[in-house]
Amino acid sequence: MKKEFKFFDDPENVRKFRRVFYMVCVVLLIVDLVVPKHGYFFWENWPGFYAAYGFVACVSLVLAAKHILRRIVKRREDYYD
């Protein structure tokens, strides 16, 4: 029988992964503040613009899927009866 690799079942591994994730986020924020940007529009040069834009886009997609697309795709409970 094949042994399953369950890395995220151990709380210590999850804690380590979370620390590494936060450190990577801080490093990316520092890099974003240091590296010069050459955006086409003026707001593209704002610090953290792409992070905020990505966050808003992700939240918008989730909310659209939950409230708008669900009404289109969801079927009645007895649809297959």
C-alpha distance (Angstrom), angle and dihedral (degrees) to the residues before:
residue distance angle dihedral
M1 . . .
K2 3.79 . .
K3 3.79 115.6 .
E4 3.82 113.3 -128.5
F5 3.77 120.1 -131.7
K6 3.79 107.9 -131.8
F7 3.78 104.8 179.0
F8 3.80 96.7 159.0
D9 3.80 95.3 48.6
D10 3.79 91.0 79.0
P11 3.84 111.6 77.9
E12 3.81 91.1 -148.1
N13 3.82 90.6 58.5
V14 3.79 90.6 49.1
R15 3.81 90.0 50.9
K16 3.83 90.9 50.6
F17 3.78 92.1 47.2
R18 3.81 91.1 50.0
R19 3.83 91.5 50.7
V20 3.80 91.9 50.3
F21 3.80 90.1 46.7
Y22 3.82 92.4 52.6
M23 3.81 91.6 46.0
V24 3.81 90.5 52.5
C25 3.82 89.5 49.6
V26 3.82 91.4 52.0
V27 3.82 91.7 47.7
L28 3.81 90.6 50.3
L29 3.80 90.7 49.3
I30 3.81 90.8 51.6
V31 3.80 90.9 47.6
D32 3.82 89.4 49.6
L33 3.81 90.5 54.3
V34 3.83 94.5 46.2
V35 3.80 104.9 40.2
P36 3.82 113.4 79.0
K37 3.79 115.5 -121.6
H38 3.78 127.7 -148.4
G39 3.77 103.9 -160.0
Y40 3.76 125.2 175.3
F41 3.81 92.7 -134.7
F42 3.81 123.7 44.7
W43 3.81 94.3 -119.1
E44 3.79 91.1 59.4
N45 3.81 87.9 71.0
W46 3.82 93.6 58.1
P47 3.82 113.3 111.8
G48 3.80 110.8 -101.4
F49 3.81 94.4 7.8
Y50 3.79 95.3 133.8
A51 3.80 92.6 45.8
A52 3.81 91.0 51.9
Y53 3.80 91.7 43.6
G54 3.81 91.8 51.2
F55 3.80 92.2 47.0
V56 3.81 93.1 49.9
A57 3.81 91.0 46.2
C58 3.81 92.0 50.5
V59 3.80 93.5 48.0
S60 3.81 90.4 46.4
L61 3.80 91.8 52.4
V62 3.80 92.3 49.6
L63 3.80 92.8 48.1
A64 3.81 92.1 46.0
A65 3.80 90.7 50.6
K66 3.78 91.8 47.7
H67 3.78 100.3 45.3
I68 3.80 108.2 22.1
L69 3.81 109.3 24.6
R70 3.80 93.2 41.2
R71 3.81 90.0 66.4
I72 3.80 90.6 52.9
V73 3.82 98.5 45.5
K74 3.81 103.3 31.5
R75 3.80 117.6 96.5
R76 3.78 132.2 -159.8
E77 3.78 118.3 -87.3
D78 3.81 92.8 -110.6
Y79 3.81 94.6 46.0
Y80 3.83 94.3 117.0
D81 3.81 96.1 41.4
